[in-house]
């Protein structure tokens, strides 16, 4: 986000205050009770948004009331762009700077839990992404420790509990957590009017460092790789999605081929999570490393 330094300092200070006062929630401002006025628009403290982009109908992340529980919740909405052009994706991400830096976390939770309502437009999908990572001083890069993703379509008009299970690919202890919630899954083609209301975010359960890591059922070759990867898939239409170590979606494509080649030459070196979703909602996943 493009805020000035004084606003960054204010948000950081408020976020730290919120973190200390809500230790049980484990997620800074996970209940969306704390908001700050930035240029005439309310922003959830400790979270990044696209609210500095002019849109038709209001901000992409707004303060809703009442909360469930508490006084407030967050309303994330994909909006039509001011002056035409592609709609603006409703997006909120844990962090306090434009680098999507997440927040400190040294736990190994089993899942993210929360409360939500939603109204996703036809041909669109809402999504909650969670990632845990650890800085690797040997490679000067971020290692992915765990990842979880939950997609939703249709409508839910009353508050309902949700959970995002985390799949661990490492027995290491993470140092950072990332949470990203979008009302339109595809940054390049969001559908105006899709919305998600969220509240009461918290980590739940614990996964021990010695618990077995599930083998990746999705075949990826070569791994590590560089400019091209080949996926071996079951029969039927699929949606292939690549996420980087912070949980940001960096590539998505649909295919009906059982052997699919994906160009990755534009991606920076690092660790990625690849997921395959079929028309029935079944998913498969694998971790892939792009070499320098």
DAVEN-V427129 format. One record per pair of residues at least 12 apart in sequence whose C-alpha atoms are under 7 Angstrom apart, sorted by sequence separation. I is the first residue (numbers start at 1). J is the second residue. D is the distance in whole Angstrom. If there is no record, write none. Layout:
# DAVEN-V427129
i=[I	I]
j=[J	J]
d=[D	D]
This chain:
# DAVEN-V427129
i=[32	49	62	63	78	132	133	183	219	220	240	241	274	15	61	62	77	132	133	183	219	240	273	274	61	62	76	132	150	239	240	273	274	61	76	131	132	149	239	272	273	29	60	61	131	148	238	239	272	29	60	130	131	148	238	271	272	28	60	130	148	237	238	271	60	129	130	147	148	237	270	271	42	129	146	147	236	270	42	128	129	146	147	269	270	57	128	146	269	56	127	128	145	146	235	269	55	56	127	145	234	55	56	126	127	145	233	55	56	125	126	232	233	245	54	55	125	126	145	232	244	245	54	125	231	232	244	61	145	230	231	243	244	15	60	230	231	242	243	14	15	230	242	243	229	230	242	120	121	228	229	241	242	11	12	120	228	229	241	11	119	120	228	240	241	119	227	228	240	118	119	172	227	228	239	240	33	118	171	226	227	238	239	33	117	118	171	226	238	239	32	117	134	238	32	50	117	133	134	237	238	31	32	49	117	132	133	134	237	49	116	117	133	170	48	49	115	116	132	133	169	47	48	115	116	132	168	47	48	115	131	132	1	47	48	114	115	131	46	47	48	114	130	131	46	47	113	114	130	46	113	129	130	112	113	129	111	112	128	129	111	112	128	111	127	128	110	111	127	110	126	127	126	125	126	127	125	126	124	125	224	225	226	108	223	224	225	226	107	218	223	224	225	106	107	124	217	218	224	106	178	217	218	105	106	178	216	217	105	106	121	216	104	105	104	105	121	103	104	121	102	103	120	102	103	119	120	102	119	118	119	118	117	118	116	117	116	117	116	115	116	12	94	115	11	94	114	115	93	94	114	93	114	8	92	93	113	114	92	112	113	91	92	112	113	91	112	113	90	91	111	112	90	111	89	90	109	110	111	89	109	110	1	109	110	1	109	110	89	108	109	108	89	144	88	143	86	87	142	87	78	87	77	78	76	78	80	133	78	79	78	79	78	131	77	78	131	77	78	130	77	129	76	77	75	76	75	76	75	74	75	73	74	73	74	73	144	143	141	68	69	67	68	32	31	30	31	30	31	30	30	27	26	25	26]
j=[44	61	74	75	90	144	145	195	231	232	252	253	286	28	74	75	90	145	146	196	232	253	286	287	75	76	90	146	164	253	254	287	288	76	91	146	147	164	254	287	288	45	76	77	147	164	254	255	288	46	77	147	148	165	255	288	289	46	78	148	166	255	256	289	79	148	149	166	167	256	289	290	62	149	166	167	256	290	63	149	150	167	168	290	291	79	150	168	291	79	150	151	168	169	258	292	79	80	151	169	258	80	81	151	152	170	258	81	82	151	152	258	259	271	81	82	152	153	172	259	271	272	82	153	259	260	272	90	174	259	260	272	273	45	90	260	261	272	273	45	46	261	273	274	261	262	274	153	154	261	262	274	275	45	46	154	262	263	275	46	154	155	263	275	276	155	263	264	276	155	156	209	264	265	276	277	71	156	209	264	265	276	277	72	156	157	210	265	277	278	72	157	174	278	73	91	158	174	175	278	279	73	74	91	159	174	175	176	279	92	159	160	176	213	92	93	159	160	176	177	213	92	93	160	161	177	213	93	94	161	177	178	48	94	95	161	162	178	94	95	96	162	178	179	95	96	162	163	179	96	163	179	180	163	164	180	163	164	180	181	164	165	181	165	181	182	165	166	182	166	182	183	183	183	184	185	184	185	184	185	288	289	290	173	288	289	290	291	173	284	289	290	291	173	174	191	284	285	291	174	246	285	286	174	175	247	285	286	175	176	191	286	175	176	176	177	193	176	177	194	176	177	194	177	178	194	195	178	195	195	196	196	196	197	196	197	197	198	198	198	199	96	178	199	96	179	199	200	179	180	200	180	201	96	180	181	201	202	181	201	202	181	182	202	203	182	203	204	182	183	203	204	183	204	183	184	203	204	205	184	204	205	97	205	206	98	206	207	187	206	207	207	190	245	190	245	189	190	245	191	183	192	183	184	183	190	192	245	191	192	192	193	193	246	193	194	247	194	195	247	195	247	195	196	195	196	196	197	197	197	198	197	198	198	199	199	271	271	270	199	200	199	200	199	199	199	200	200	201	201	202	202	202	202	203]
d=[6	7	6	6	4	6	5	5	6	7	6	7	5	6	7	5	5	5	7	6	5	5	6	6	6	7	5	5	6	6	6	5	7	5	7	6	6	6	4	6	6	7	6	6	4	6	6	6	5	7	5	6	6	6	5	6	6	6	6	5	5	6	6	5	6	6	6	5	6	4	6	6	7	5	6	5	6	5	7	6	7	5	7	5	7	7	5	4	5	6	6	7	6	6	6	5	6	5	4	6	6	6	6	6	6	5	5	5	6	7	5	6	6	6	7	5	6	6	7	5	6	6	6	5	6	7	5	7	6	7	5	6	6	6	5	6	6	7	5	7	5	4	6	6	6	6	5	5	7	7	5	6	7	6	7	5	6	7	5	6	6	6	5	6	7	4	6	5	5	5	6	7	5	7	6	7	6	5	5	7	4	6	5	5	5	7	6	7	5	6	6	6	5	5	5	7	6	5	5	6	7	7	6	6	5	6	6	6	7	5	5	7	5	7	5	7	6	6	6	6	6	6	5	5	6	5	6	5	6	5	6	6	7	4	6	6	6	5	6	5	6	6	6	7	5	6	6	7	5	5	4	6	7	5	6	5	6	5	6	6	5	7	5	4	6	7	6	5	5	6	6	7	4	7	5	6	5	5	6	5	6	6	5	7	6	5	5	6	7	6	6	6	6	6	7	6	6	5	6	5	6	6	5	7	5	7	6	7	5	7	7	5	6	5	5	6	7	6	6	5	6	6	4	6	7	6	6	5	5	6	6	4	6	6	7	5	5	7	4	6	6	6	6	5	7	5	6	6	6	7	5	4	4	7	6	6	6	6	5	7	5	6	7	6	6	5	5	7	5	7	6	6	5	5	7	6	6	6	7	6	6	5	7	5	5	5	4	6	6	6	6	5	5	5	7	7	7	6	7	7	6	6	6	7	6	7	5	7	6	5	5	6	6	6	6	5	5	6	6	6	4	6	5	7	7	5	6	6	4	6	7	7	5	6	7	5	6	6	7	6	7	7	7	6	5	7	4	6	6	5	6	6	6	5	6]
